[in-house]
Amino acid sequence: MAEWRGKPKRSLDDISPYWHRSPYLAKFFVQTAMPKVIATLSYEMFERLIEAVESRFGSFSAITLNRAVIEALEKWIAEQK
């Protein structure tokens, strides 16, 4: 692992085969290096977000919230071109 610790863009190929015996742990090591976006929302906006995510994906969870945010960001980025 030490050989890729300082690498800014990690991939599963960068991790030694030892860590691939635990796919969830290997994925964790890659995802912890990925960029994160933090946004502060009003309580009203967060309630609307919960309703919209539940409407689109059927439930509200960390996974569905992440999907919704990525979908919204992709749409917004495409509109900027």
ABEGO torsion letter per residue (X at the ends): XAAAAABABBBAAABBAAAAABAAAAAAAAAAABBBBBBBBBAAAAAAAAAAAAAAAGBBBAAAAAAAAAAAAAAAAAAAX
